[in-house]
Amino acid sequence: MALVAPADRGYPEACLPQRARAPRVPRNHLQRHLRAAARRTATPARRLSAPRPQHAHARTRGDDRRGQIPDMVSIHVRPPEVNDRVMPGHWEGDFIKGAGNKSSVGVLVERTSRLVLLAKMDDATAASALAGFSAKLNSIAEPMRQSLTYDQGKEMSRHADLAAQTGVKVYFCDPHSPWQRGTCENTNGLLRQYMPKGTDLSLFSQDELDGIAGSMNNRPRATHAWHTPLEVFAQTGLPPPPLRLGVEWTVALGGVRSGVREPAPRR
């Protein structure tokens, strides 16, 4: 049987459906598509090998590697009156490090009055922090020893002993959150005017540190309408901590005493 073309059956060519012409694909597009398909279907030799073991100490997002402190109490359960700065007796603490991180000074700041206490540290260990902070906190009246907010530095790993010796409740900030101790961070900046970075802090005696604290506590502050921290503290009716109230003090720079220096300007 012979095949008859549609036109031979009596249909005019104009009535026949016109087949759409296939679009032309550029050769370079086709080559890129073929190469990509080959990569997807290929099985690299490294995929056939045994899977690599996972590292036991691989760091995950959000982990903190400064050391685990047992029985920490989070700042998020701290009483709300601490944030309001209405009730005195709540402190923030930190270490100021000296040249090469080989010397330290402990810093305590009362949140309401901004009163500063400085403690000489033999080193940056938990034992030194316990001894220095305990001595300073116990130098003030018991009603002023309510709480201490600190970061997760390992020097505070004996916080339970500190609480037992002083009566303060210790709360810990979140990792890498210095703004949760903003009062102490600001105070550290002011203290650097007395103890610049690169100073060997081990050369300061406790009497000299008390002199610096006395200068800070007699320094009018804008946040107190230009009253001093000691004047604000006096409103509690409690005796102030023992401090050297003189404004003369010596500074150690590069291990050499540089004599008497005036206090920093007002701020």
LUMLUM-83818 format. One record per atom (N, C-alpha, C, O, CB): x, y, z; residue in three letters. Coordinates in steps of 0.1 Angstrom, whole numbers, plus 5000, padded with zeros to 4 digits. Each point is the difference from the previous one (the first is absolute). Glycine has a CB too. Layout:
XYZALA...
***
This chain:
500949885000MET499150125000MET500950125000MET500950025008MET497249865004MET501650214979ALA500850124998ALA499550105010ALA498850025002ALA501649934974ALA500650135030LEU499750105009LEU499650134992LEU500750034991LEU500849875027LEU497550164986VAL499550124993VAL500350125009VAL499550015012VAL498849864975VAL502350235008ALA500350125008ALA498750085002ALA499149984991ALA503250034999ALA497650065021PRO498750085002PRO499650084989PRO498850024997PRO501749985026PRO500450064970ALA499750094989ALA499449924988ALA499250054993ALA502650115014ALA498649714992ASP499549924990ASP498649955002ASP499349964991ASP503049975005ASP497250085017ARG498649965003ARG499050114998ARG498849985002ARG502249875015ARG499550264978GLY499050104997GLY500050125010GLY499250094998GLY499549744991GLY502150165021TYR500150115010TYR501050114995TYR501149974997TYR498349875022TYR500150284981PRO501050104996PRO501150025011PRO499749985011PRO498550144975PRO503049915010GLU501050015009GLU499850115011GLU500550005011GLU501149924971GLU497650185014ALA499750115010ALA499249965011ALA500050055011ALA500150114971ALA499149735016CYS499149955011CYS500749905009CYS499549975011CYS498650064974CYS503149935011LEU500749915009LEU500750075011LEU500550114998LEU499849744982LEU499750095032PRO500750065012PRO501550024997PRO500649914995PRO497749995021PRO502250224987GLN501450024998GLN500849965012GLN499750055011GLN499750144974GLN501549725013ARG500949965011ARG501050115004ARG500750064992ARG499149705000ARG500250275021ALA500850115005ALA501549964999ALA500449885002ALA497850195014ALA502650024980ARG501449984998ARG500749995014ARG499850095008ARG500150034969ARG500849785025ALA500849985013ALA500950125002ALA500750044990ALA499149715008ALA500250305014PRO501050115003PRO501449964999PRO500449895003PRO497950225011PRO502549984981ARG501449974999ARG500750035013ARG499950115006ARG500149944970ARG500749855029VAL500850025013VAL501450024997VAL500749934992VAL497749925020VAL502150264993PRO501550034997PRO500849885005PRO499849945010PRO499850314992PRO501549734990ARG500849895003ARG500750015014ARG500249905007ARG500250074968ARG500050155028ASN500750015013ASN499149985012ASN500549945010ASN501050224979ASN497249875010HIS499049975010HIS499949855002HIS500049945011HIS498850274985HIS501149724993LEU499949855000LEU501249945006LEU499949905008LEU498650114972LEU502750045017GLN501249945005GLN500150025016GLN500449915007GLN500750134971GLN498550085026ARG500050025015ARG499049915007ARG500349955011ARG500350294985ARG498249744998HIS499049915006HIS500549865001HIS499849935010HIS498450224981HIS502549804998LEU500549875000LEU501149985011LEU500149905006LEU499350084969LEU501550125026ARG501049995010ARG499550005014ARG500449935009ARG501150194975ARG497449965019ALA499450005013ALA499349875003ALA500149955011ALA499650304987ALA499749694992ALA499349875002ALA501149905003ALA499749915009ALA498450164976ALA503049935009ALA501149915002ALA500550015014ALA500349905007ALA500350104969ALA499550125029ARG500550025014ARG499049955010ARG500449945010ARG500950264983ARG497449815004ARG499049965010ARG500049845001ARG499749955010ARG498950264986ARG501649734993THR499949854999THR501349935004THR500049885003THR498250154980THR502950055017ALA501249935003ALA500149975015ALA499450075008ALA501750054972ALA499749785023THR500249965014THR501550025003THR500849914996THR497349925004THR502250285006PRO501550025003PRO500549895009PRO499349945008PRO500450314990PRO501649735001ALA500749895007ALA499950035015ALA500049915008ALA501550054973ALA498550175023ARG500050035014ARG498749965006ARG500049985013ARG501650214984ARG497349814995ARG498749955006ARG500049855003ARG499249965008ARG499750244980ARG501949735005LEU500049865001LEU500949965012LEU499949885005LEU499750094971LEU501250115029SER500949975012SER499250005012SER498850055001SER503250044988SER498649865022ALA499350005013ALA499850145005ALA500850094998ALA500249695008ALA497850255000PRO499850135005PRO501050045011PRO500449925008PRO497150054987PRO502850165004ARG501050065010ARG499450005014ARG498850045001ARG502350094981ARG499649835028PRO499550015014PRO499750145004PRO500850094997PRO500449705009PRO497850235002GLN499750135005GLN500950035012GLN500249915008GLN497450084984GLN502950135009HIS500950045011HIS499150015013HIS498950065000HIS502750064984HIS498949825026ALA499350005013ALA499850145006ALA499050025007ALA501949754997ALA500050324993HIS500050135006HIS499750114989HIS500350115002HIS501349815016HIS497650044972ALA499750104990ALA499150115006ALA499149965007ALA501149864975ALA500150305015ARG499350115006ARG498750024993ARG500050014988ARG502150105019ARG496849905000THR498750034994THR499750155003THR500550065009THR498749704993THR499850294990ARG499750145001ARG499450025014ARG499149935005ARG500550094970ARG500850095031GLY499550035013GLY500849955012GLY499750035012GLY498149984977GLY503149905009ASP500849945011ASP501050105005ASP500550094992ASP499249684998ASP500650225022ASP501050095006ASP501149915005ASP499849905006ASP498550285001ASP503049864990ARG501149925003ARG500950065011ARG501249965000ARG498749964977ARG499650165031ARG500850065011ARG500049925012ARG500650045011ARG498950184980ARG500049665009GLY500049925012GLY498649995006GLY499350105001GLY503149965003GLY497349825001GLN498649985006GLN500150035014GLN500949955008GLN498649884975GLN499650265022ILE499950045014ILE498949925006ILE498950014995ILE502150225001ILE499249705015PRO498949925005PRO499050085007PRO500350105006PRO501249714997PRO497250154996ASP498950065007ASP499850154998ASP499750075009ASP500749755008ASP499850224971MET499850144996MET498550035001MET499149924997MET502950084988MET497750135020VAL498650055000VAL500050114990VAL500850105001VAL498849845024VAL499550054965SER499950104989SER499550135005SER499250025009SER500449794975SER500950295009ILE499550145002ILE498650014997ILE499350105005ILE502949994989ILE497249824998HIS498650014997HIS499049975011HIS498850024999HIS501949924978HIS499950005034VAL499149985012VAL500450105011VAL499549985011VAL500349774983VAL501050355003ARG500350105009ARG498850085004ARG499250034991ARG503249985000ARG497450035021PRO498850085004PRO499950134991PRO501050064997PRO499149845027PRO498650134973PRO499850124991PRO500550135006PRO500350104993PRO497849784997PRO501950135024GLU500450135006GLU501550034997GLU500450115002GLU497849855016GLU502649934979VAL501450034997VAL500050084987VAL500850104999VAL499949695012VAL498550184979ASN500050084988ASN499550145002ASN500550104993ASN499149694994ASN499550235022ASP499550145003ASP500950095007ASP499850124999ASP498049785002ASP503350055005ARG501050085007ARG499350085012ARG500650115003ARG500849914976ARG497549945026VAL499450075011VAL500549965013VAL500350085009VAL497749934977VAL502249865016MET500549955013MET501549984999MET500549934991MET497449955013MET502950185005PRO501549995000PRO500449865005PRO499249935005PRO501050324998PRO501149724995GLY500549885004GLY500349894990GLY500349895003GLY498550165018GLY501049994966HIS500249914989HIS501250044992HIS500150124996HIS497449835003HIS503449964999TRP501350034995TRP500249934986TRP499449904997TRP501550135027TRP500150034969GLU500549944988GLU501549985002GLU500750095006GLU497550014979GLU502449795009GLY501449985003GLY500849964987GLY499349964990GLY500149975033GLY501950094977ASP500849964989ASP501550005004ASP500350055011ASP498050064973ASP502549855007PHE501550015001PHE500550094990PHE499650004988PHE500549775021PHE500850334995ILE500750084991ILE501449934999ILE500749975010ILE498150244996ILE501649764981LYS501349934998LYS501150104997LYS499850104994LYS498949704998LYS502550165013GLY501250094997GLY500849954988GLY499549934992GLY500650125033GLY501150004975ALA500949974988ALA500149854998ALA500349925009ALA501050294995ALA498449744984GLY500249864996GLY499049915008GLY500349885001GLY502150174994GLY496650015011ASN499049925008ASN500749935011ASN499549895005ASN499150084975ASN502550095025LYS500749935011LYS499750065014LYS500549955010LYS501350004974LYS497450155016SER499650065013SER498550054999SER499550024989SER502950065016SER497049935007SER498650025000SER499650095012SER500750005010SER498849784978SER499450295010VAL499350085011VAL498649964999VAL499350014990VAL502450185010VAL497749785012GLY498649975000GLY499250135002GLY500350085008GLY500249695002GLY498450244982VAL499150125000VAL498649965005VAL499449904995VAL502050204986VAL498149985028LEU498649985005LEU499450144999LEU500550105004LEU500049715012LEU498350194978VAL499250134998VAL498649985005VAL499349914996VAL502150154984VAL498250035029GLU498649995005GLU499150074990GLU500250114995GLU500549895029GLU498249934972ARG499250044988ARG499350135003ARG499850084990ARG499949695003ARG499850265019THR499250125002THR500950125002THR499750104993THR498649765018THR502750134997SER500850125003SER501250014991SER500750115000SER498649885023SER501149904970ARG501350004992ARG501250005009ARG501150044996ARG497750074985ARG501049855032LEU501250005009LEU500949894995LEU499649894996LEU499050195023LEU502749944981VAL501049914995VAL500949955012VAL500450075008VAL499650054970VAL500249755021LEU501049935009LEU501049934991LEU499649934990LEU498750045029LEU503050044985LEU501149944992LEU500749905009LEU500350035012LEU499950174973LEU500149685010ALA500749905008ALA501249954993ALA500049974988ALA497849955021ALA503350094998LYS501349954995LYS499949854998LYS499649935010LYS501750265001LYS499249754978MET500049864997MET501449954998MET500850074993MET496949954997MET502749875016ASP501349954998ASP500149944986ASP501150004994ASP499149955031ASP498750004970ASP499949944987ASP498650004995ASP499150065007ASP502949794997ASP497750084986ALA498650004994ALA499349875003ALA499149964993ALA501650194989ALA499749785029THR499449875003THR498750025009THR499750115005THR502649784994THR496950005002ALA498850005007ALA500350035015ALA499250065007ALA499749794977ALA502250105021ALA500450025014ALA500250145003ALA499650055010ALA501449724991ALA499750304990SER500350145002SER498750084999SER499850105008SER502549874983SER496850005000ALA498850074999ALA499149985012ALA499450105005ALA500749874970ALA499949915031LEU499349985012LEU500550085011LEU499250065008LEU500349714984LEU501850235010ALA500650085011ALA499850154999ALA499650065009ALA502149754994ALA498650244985GLY499950144998GLY498650065000GLY499850105007GLY502249884980GLY497149955007PHE498650055000PHE499349985013PHE499250085005PHE500749874971PHE500549945031SER499449985013SER500450115010SER499250055008SER500849704988SER501350295004ALA500550105009ALA499350134997ALA499750075009ALA502549814992ALA497650164986LYS499450134997LYS498550005003LYS499550105006LYS502349934976LYS497549865015LEU498650005003LEU499750005015LEU499150065004LEU500649824974LEU501250055029ASN499850005015ASN500450135007ASN499750015012ASN500649744987ASN500350344993SER500350135006SER498950095000SER500150115006SER502249864986SER496650005002ILE498850085000ILE498949945008ILE500049885003ILE500650214974ILE498449995027ALA498949955008ALA499249894994ALA499950004987ALA499950235023ALA499749684998GLU499349884994GLU498950034992GLU499749934990GLU501049955030GLU498450224983PRO498950044991PRO500450044986PRO499249994991PRO499650085029PRO502549964978MET500550044987MET500649894992MET500650024990MET499850205019MET499449664996ARG500649884994ARG498849914995ARG499749905007ARG502450115007ARG497250034976GLN498949934995GLN500349904988GLN499649885001GLN499050315007GLN502049864982SER500349924988SER501250054993SER500550115002SER497149844996SER503049964994LEU501150034992LEU499849944986LEU499749884999LEU501950135021LEU498550074969THR499849954987THR501450004993THR500850105001THR496950004998THR502649794995TYR501449974995TYR499849934986TYR499049954997TYR502050045027TYR500150024968ASP500049924988ASP500449865003ASP500249965012ASP500450244975ASP499649725003GLN500349855002GLN501549985000GLN500449894995GLN497450054994GLN503050155016GLY501449985001GLY500349895011GLY499349995010GLY501150244983GLY500649695004LYS500349895009LYS500550045014LYS500049925009LYS500649954971LYS499850265021GLU500450055013GLU498850005010GLU500250015012GLU501650124977GLU497049865006MET498849995009MET499549865002MET498849995004MET500650244988MET501449675006SER499649865001SER499749975015SER499349905002SER502050044977SER499250145030ARG499749975015ARG499050105005ARG500050055011ARG502349864992ARG496750124988HIS498950095004HIS499249955012HIS499550085008HIS500450004968HIS500049795026ALA499249955011ALA500750035013ALA499450035010ALA499849794976ALA502250175014ASP500750045012ASP499950155003ASP500050055011ASP501649764985ASP498450274993LEU499950155001LEU498650035007LEU499950085009LEU501649964971LEU497549895015ALA498750035006ALA499949965014ALA499450065009ALA499649904969ALA501749935026ALA500049955014ALA500750105009ALA499650025011ALA500349744981ALA501250305003GLN500850085008GLN499550155001GLN500350075010GLN501649794983GLN497350184997THR499650145000THR498550025001THR499550105004THR502549954983THR497249855009GLY498650015000GLY499450054987GLY498850014999GLY501450035025GLY500649994966VAL499550054988VAL499549884991VAL500549895001VAL501150315000VAL497449824991LYS499649914990LYS500650034987LYS500050124995LYS497849855017LYS502949934981VAL500850034988VAL499149964988VAL499549885000VAL502750085013VAL497750134978TYR499349974987TYR501050024989TYR500950085000TYR496950005009TYR502049834980PHE501050004989PHE499350054987PHE498949964997PHE502349855014PHE499550274982CYS499650054987CYS500049894990CYS500649905002CYS500250335004CYS498549804983ASP500149914988ASP501450014994ASP500750105002ASP496949924994ASP502949884997PRO501350014994PRO500150124990PRO499050024992PRO501349735011PRO500850314997HIS500350114990HIS498950115001HIS499650054989HIS501649794996HIS498450205027SER498950105001SER500550115010SER499450015011SER498849814984SER502850265002PRO500550105010PRO499050105003PRO500050065011PRO502249904980PRO496850075001TRP499050105003TRP499149965012TRP499350085006TRP500749984970TRP500049815027GLN499349965012GLN500750045013GLN499449995011GLN499649824976GLN502250245012ARG500750065011ARG500550144996ARG501250045001ARG499549735007ARG498450314986GLY500450124994GLY500650105010GLY500950084996GLY497349894988GLY501350035029THR500650095009THR501449975003THR500950105001THR496949935010THR502649854990CYS501449965002CYS500850034988CYS501250045001CYS498149785016CYS500250154971GLU500850034988GLU500350154999GLU501150034996GLU497849774993GLU500150285014ASN500350154999ASN501050045011ASN500950084997ASN496849954994ASN502249915021THR501050035010THR501449954997THR500950075003THR497249915014THR502049914976ASN501349954996ASN500650114990ASN501250025001ASN498149745001ASN499950304990GLY500650104991GLY500550125007GLY501050054997GLY497449874986GLY500950125028LEU500550115008LEU501249965008LEU500950085002LEU496850015000LEU502449795003LEU501149965007LEU501349994991LEU501150015005LEU497449865011LEU501350114971ARG501250004992ARG500650134999ARG501250014995ARG497849814992ARG500450295017GLN500650135000GLN501050005012GLN501050084999GLN497050034991GLN501849815020TYR501049995011TYR501049884998TYR501150015004TYR497150095011TYR501349804979MET500849884997MET500049964986MET499349914995MET500250015028MET501350154968PRO499949984986PRO500449864996PRO500749935008PRO499950314989PRO498949724991LYS500449874995LYS501549994999LYS500650104996LYS497149884992LYS502849905015GLY501549984999GLY500650035013GLY501349985001GLY498650084976GLY499449985034THR500550025013THR500249875007THR499249914999THR499850325002THR502149765007ASP500249885008ASP499250035013ASP500550075009ASP501849884981ASP496549995011LEU499150035011LEU500549935013LEU499550045011LEU498649974973LEU502949905015SER500549945013SER500850105008SER500249985012SER499949804976SER500350335006LEU500850105008LEU499150095008LEU500550075009LEU501149934973LEU497149995017PHE499150085008PHE499749935013PHE499749885001PHE499250224979PHE501349975031SER499649955013SER498550015002SER499450084993SER502949985017SER497249885001GLN498650015003GLN499750145004GLN498950064997GLN501049705010GLN501050315000ASP499850145004ASP499950094987ASP499150095000ASP502149875022ASP499650014968GLU499950084988GLU498749984993GLU499450094994GLU503149905004GLU497149885001LEU498749974994LEU498950075007LEU499050054994LEU501949734998LEU499250225022ASP498950075008ASP500050154997ASP499050065000ASP501249775018ASP501050234979GLY500150144996GLY499350034987GLY499450104998GLY502749915015GLY498149904977ILE499450014987ILE498549995002ILE499250084994ILE502849834994ILE497549995020ALA498649985002ALA499450135007ALA498950044997ALA501449715005ALA500550305008GLY499550125007GLY499950124990GLY499050085001GLY502149845020GLY499850094970SER499950114990SER498849984991SER499350104997SER503249925003SER497249864996MET498849974992MET498850035007MET499050054995MET502349774993MET498650145025ASN498850025008ASN499850145004ASN498950045004ASN501449735004ASN500750324991ASN499850145002ASN499950084987ASN500150125000ASN501249865022ASN498549954968ARG500050074986ARG498550034996ARG499349904999ARG502949984995ARG497450245004PRO498650034997PRO499749934987PRO500849994990PRO499350235021PRO498649724988ARG499649934989ARG498750064994ARG499150045007ARG501949755003ARG499050214977ALA498850064993ALA498849925003ALA498950065001ALA502650024981ALA498649795019THR498849915003THR499450035013THR498949975003THR502149864983THR499850235023HIS499550045014HIS499750155001HIS500150065011HIS501149754999HIS498650264979ALA499850155000ALA501250065006ALA499950105008ALA497649874993ALA503749984996TRP501350055005TRP500249995015TRP500850075006TRP499150094975TRP499449745025HIS500449965013HIS501049884999HIS500149944990HIS497650135019HIS503049915002THR501049904999THR499449865005THR498950005006THR502950174999THR498849724991PRO499549875005PRO499949995015PRO499149955006PRO501949954974PRO500050165027LEU500050005015LEU498850085005LEU499449965010LEU503150024991LEU497150134993GLU498950085004GLU498749924998GLU499150005009GLU502150214986GLU498749724994VAL498849924998VAL500049885009VAL498949965006VAL501150104970VAL501149885027PHE500149895009PHE499650045014PHE499449935008PHE502449974979PHE498650225017ALA499650055014ALA498550015002ALA499650005011ALA502550134989ALA497249884989GLN498550005002GLN499449875005GLN498950005005GLN501050174977GLN500949735018THR499549875006THR500150015015THR499349915007THR501549974973THR499950215026GLY500250015014GLY500949905006GLY500249995012GLY497650094989GLY502949844990LEU501049905005LEU501450064999LEU500350084992LEU498249735000LEU502450145016PRO501450055000PRO500649964987PRO499849894995PRO500450095030PRO500650114969PRO500749964987PRO501149905003PRO500549995011PRO498950244980PRO501149714999PRO501149915001PRO501350075003PRO500150124996PRO498849724989PRO502050105022PRO501350075003PRO500850034987PRO500349904993PRO499850005030PRO500150224974LEU500750044987LEU501050125004LEU499750085009LEU498349844976LEU503050085007ARG500950125000ARG499350114992ARG499849984988ARG502349885015ARG497550255003LEU499350104993LEU500950104994LEU499450094993LEU498749875023LEU503250034986GLY500950104993GLY500049984985GLY499749894995GLY501750125026GLY498950094972VAL500049994985VAL501449984994VAL500149994988VAL497950165012VAL503049855009GLU501349974995GLU500349855000GLU499749935010GLU501150304998GLU499849724982TRP500349864999TRP501249994990TRP500350094992TRP497349845013TRP503049964995THR501149974991THR499649904990THR499149925002THR502650135016THR498949964971VAL499749914989VAL501349934995VAL501150065000VAL497050094993VAL501849725003ALA501149934996ALA499949984985ALA499049944995ALA501249945027ALA500850174970LEU500049984986LEU501349944996LEU501150055002LEU497450154995LEU501449684997GLY501249934996GLY500849965012GLY501249984998GLY498850144981GLY499449865032GLY500849965012GLY500750115007GLY500749975010GLY499549814979GLY499650355007VAL500750115007VAL499050095005VAL499050044994VAL502949944990VAL498250065029ARG499150095006ARG500250144994ARG501150054998ARG499049825023ARG498850194975SER500150134994SER499550125008SER499950114996SER499749774983SER500250095034GLY499750115009GLY498550025002GLY499249924997GLY502950184997GLY497650025010VAL498650045003VAL499350054988VAL500650084992VAL500149985032VAL498149904974ARG499250044988ARG498750045005ARG499449945009ARG501849904976ARG498350275009GLU498750055003GLU498949914995GLU500249934991GLU500750315009GLU497949765007PRO498949924995PRO499550054986PRO500350114996PRO499049855028PRO500049944970ALA499650034986ALA498950115000ALA499450025011ALA501149754982ALA499350304997PRO499050114999PRO498649955003PRO499749884999PRO501750244986PRO497749975017ARG498649965003ARG499449934988ARG500350024988ARG499450175028ARG499349724987ARG499249944990ARG498749965005ARG499149944993ARG502949974996ARG
***
